[in-house]
Amino acid sequence: MSWHRPFLSTVYSGAHKTSTYGCGRTCAAAGCQTLLSRYNPCAYCSVHEHLARREPRSRPARKPQERICANPGCTVRFETRSPQRRYCSDRCRNAAFTVARGCKDRTTGNTQSERRQRAQGT
């Protein structure tokens, strides 16, 4: 029994023709003499293709600011470049969140105000 592969033209009878963009084109970058493939739609070679893309503007790096942690129980000073950062760590951020929301502690089941009352002895 002999196996043979049918011609691609019979398998893909409805396939579209591959687009070509002309022979003998060179890279549009100044001083580059690279010949482009007829199948390359870009006017630049792969080394200079970044010239065809619009590069996003980069912002200059912000100067670091020294801040004090916004958690009432923490007095740590820390440096940050982000104007939104208010806490020195995730631990302080979570602690401030539980105090502000009156959330219950996962281990004891008490709220922050209940823990404070118990600590004061009332």
One Martini backbone bead per residue (centre of mass of N, CA, C, O) as a GRO file, in nm:
protein
  122
    1MET     BB    1   0.095   0.037   0.025
    2SER     BB    2   0.058   0.368  -0.083
    3TRP     BB    3   0.174   0.676   0.029
    4HIS     BB    4   0.044   1.008  -0.034
    5ARG     BB    5   0.066   1.348  -0.094
    6PRO     BB    6  -0.110   1.593  -0.164
    7PHE     BB    7  -0.148   1.867  -0.307
    8LEU     BB    8  -0.201   2.181  -0.187
    9SER     BB    9  -0.397   2.278  -0.409
   10THR     BB   10  -0.611   2.056  -0.333
   11VAL     BB   11  -0.649   2.122  -0.032
   12TYR     BB   12  -0.620   2.452  -0.094
   13SER     BB   13  -0.833   2.574  -0.314
   14GLY     BB   14  -0.923   2.863  -0.149
   15ALA     BB   15  -0.668   3.008  -0.136
   16HIS     BB   16  -0.484   3.280  -0.098
   17LYS     BB   17  -0.276   3.508  -0.205
   18THR     BB   18   0.025   3.621  -0.150
   19SER     BB   19   0.159   3.906  -0.059
   20THR     BB   20   0.333   4.161  -0.235
   21TYR     BB   21   0.602   4.446  -0.231
   22GLY     BB   22   0.844   4.403  -0.399
   23CYS     BB   23   1.144   4.434  -0.559
   24GLY     BB   24   1.443   4.589  -0.442
   25ARG     BB   25   1.409   4.681  -0.163
   26THR     BB   26   1.505   4.913   0.087
   27CYS     BB   27   1.587   5.046   0.360
   28ALA     BB   28   1.477   5.361   0.509
   29ALA     BB   29   1.721   5.390   0.657
   30ALA     BB   30   1.991   5.561   0.719
   31GLY     BB   31   2.248   5.371   0.554
   32CYS     BB   32   2.070   5.131   0.471
   33GLN     BB   33   2.117   4.825   0.245
   34THR     BB   34   1.885   4.641   0.298
   35LEU     BB   35   1.713   4.386   0.166
   36LEU     BB   36   1.388   4.327   0.108
   37SER     BB   37   1.130   4.144   0.125
   38ARG     BB   38   0.849   4.083  -0.065
   39TYR     BB   39   0.682   4.006   0.223
   40ASN     BB   40   0.751   4.288   0.340
   41PRO     BB   41   0.552   4.562   0.445
   42CYS     BB   42   0.784   4.710   0.544
   43ALA     BB   43   1.035   4.978   0.517
   44TYR     BB   44   1.193   4.802   0.725
   45CYS     BB   45   1.407   4.637   0.888
   46SER     BB   46   1.457   4.453   1.176
   47VAL     BB   47   1.660   4.662   1.299
   48HIS     BB   48   1.457   4.931   1.208
   49GLU     BB   49   1.146   4.888   1.298
   50HIS     BB   50   1.122   5.099   1.535
   51LEU     BB   51   1.080   5.347   1.339
   52ALA     BB   52   0.779   5.269   1.260
   53ARG     BB   53   0.720   5.283   1.544
   54ARG     BB   54   0.551   5.426   1.803
   55GLU     BB   55   0.689   5.561   2.070
   56PRO     BB   56   0.655   5.590   2.385
   57ARG     BB   57   0.654   5.804   2.627
   58SER     BB   58   0.877   5.877   2.876
   59ARG     BB   59   0.905   5.920   3.201
   60PRO     BB   60   1.042   6.063   3.442
   61ALA     BB   61   1.176   5.999   3.723
   62ARG     BB   62   1.094   6.011   4.033
   63LYS     BB   63   1.140   6.145   4.324
   64PRO     BB   64   1.212   6.063   4.625
   65GLN     BB   65   1.007   6.013   4.914
   66GLU     BB   66   0.952   6.096   5.245
   67ARG     BB   67   0.766   5.894   5.477
   68ILE     BB   68   0.495   5.829   5.686
   69CYS     BB   69   0.315   5.607   5.815
   70ALA     BB   70  -0.050   5.578   5.819
   71ASN     BB   71  -0.034   5.404   6.053
   72PRO     BB   72  -0.104   5.468   6.381
   73GLY     BB   73   0.105   5.227   6.497
   74CYS     BB   74   0.319   5.368   6.298
   75THR     BB   75   0.671   5.529   6.256
   76VAL     BB   76   0.775   5.475   5.982
   77ARG     BB   77   1.022   5.549   5.752
   78PHE     BB   78   0.988   5.604   5.391
   79GLU     BB   79   1.062   5.537   5.052
   80THR     BB   80   0.911   5.694   4.751
   81ARG     BB   81   0.776   5.731   4.406
   82SER     BB   82   0.484   5.706   4.499
   83PRO     BB   83   0.201   5.904   4.566
   84GLN     BB   84   0.006   5.658   4.682
   85ARG     BB   85   0.192   5.580   4.904
   86ARG     BB   86   0.127   5.518   5.274
   87TYR     BB   87   0.277   5.248   5.335
   88CYS     BB   88   0.545   5.041   5.438
   89SER     BB   89   0.337   4.790   5.430
   90ASP     BB   90   0.110   4.537   5.415
   91ARG     BB   91   0.067   4.511   5.717
   92CYS     BB   92  -0.018   4.808   5.765
   93ARG     BB   93  -0.247   4.822   5.561
   94ASN     BB   94  -0.420   4.596   5.692
   95ALA     BB   95  -0.443   4.721   5.974
   96ALA     BB   96  -0.584   4.984   5.883
   97PHE     BB   97  -0.829   4.844   5.757
   98THR     BB   98  -0.941   4.705   6.014
   99VAL     BB   99  -0.982   4.966   6.174
  100ALA     BB  100  -1.168   5.124   5.971
  101ARG     BB  101  -1.388   4.866   5.946
  102GLY     BB  102  -1.412   4.669   6.193
  103CYS     BB  103  -1.280   4.408   6.171
  104LYS     BB  104  -1.232   4.081   6.212
  105ASP     BB  105  -1.050   3.854   6.355
  106ARG     BB  106  -0.951   3.541   6.254
  107THR     BB  107  -0.872   3.413   6.536
  108THR     BB  108  -1.090   3.554   6.754
  109GLY     BB  109  -1.350   3.738   6.638
  110ASN     BB  110  -1.265   4.029   6.693
  111THR     BB  111  -1.273   4.348   6.712
  112GLN     BB  112  -1.091   4.625   6.759
  113SER     BB  113  -1.269   4.747   6.985
  114GLU     BB  114  -1.276   4.490   7.162
  115ARG     BB  115  -0.970   4.475   7.209
  116ARG     BB  116  -0.943   4.753   7.345
  117GLN     BB  117  -1.137   4.702   7.581
  118ARG     BB  118  -0.983   4.457   7.694
  119ALA     BB  119  -0.709   4.608   7.737
  120GLN     BB  120  -0.843   4.829   7.940
  121GLY     BB  121  -1.072   4.676   8.126
  122THR     BB  122  -1.403   4.726   8.039
   0.00000   0.00000   0.00000
